[in-house]
Amino acid sequence: MRHVVVLFVATSLCLVGAGAGALVFLAGDMPARDDVREIAGTDLYGNELKLSEHRGKVVLLVFSASDEGAGGDELTQKSLKRLLKRYDAAPFRVLRVNGDASRPAAKAFAERNRYDYHSIYDGPHGPIARQWAVLDYPTFYLIDHRGCIEERYDGFLIPEEVETDVAKMLVRINQK
């Protein structure tokens, strides 16, 4: 009986240790609040884009793919269009990192849904997504005007939450 207990305790400790190790690994790859990593790539049409081009503005960085399932990307697009319309005159931008399987499929989806923001093509869980510790689509980062990460949202966007966060950040810009 004692061997069974020892075996159980040892197994439990191994599982806890492995889980903690995975969290430490992921946290090590996670960009720090004041360490926004540059994103540079080409958009769906081959134009060069950089995240740093939007310095001075609040940026919602969107990691998503049109094949998220259950209409997930369509829900995301409706939320983004609503945000862009609400903050049209404000220093607010959306930059998408596209995780679709192919650039032509991503381009067709963007044209069909009339994206009115830039989208860098990264491919499925590509190098940019890995650099930013994106494990699942959609994932969102809200970046302030200085280039610091303020929030990370995993899963589908809750428009009211993001609108509130963006509004607070825009007030900070105006108070300068």
Secondary structure by P-SEA (a helix, b strand, c coil): caaaaaaaaaaaaaaaaaaaaaaaaaaaaccccccccbbbbbcccbbbbbccccccbbbbccccccccccaaaaaaaaaaaaaaaaaccccbbbbbbcccccaaaaaaaaaaacccbbbbbbccccaaaaaaccccccbbbbbccccccccccccccaaaaaaaaaaaaaaaaaac
